[in-house]
Amino acid sequence: MTTYVISVPGTFTTGIADDTRGRLARALRPADPHGTRMGSAEDLDVLSVNEDNTFTLRLTVDADTGPHAEQEARRVADSALRDAGLDEGSAPLGPAVITGIDSEVR
């Protein structure tokens, strides 16, 4: 099993209130990349929101393969957005991309 850091982009179509942002960040906490060596070294935030309401979720997931990691990251992102009261109409997601691998394999 390998730990992957996955970036999932998206857009808040109607903006995002501070309380919703807080709920989303709490829902994503178990997948926070700060728990990995690269996340700590690069200070990767689990949620980054830009002025134009685009955002990036940076998640850690454990998986056997890259495609499985991307699928799991999408599942985690979708679940966290729903927990924060957002749906795919108010926060559509783009394709998940592997942005780091944290493996003990040398």
Order of alpha helices (4+ residues) and beta strands (2+ residues): beta-alpha-alpha-beta-beta-alpha-beta
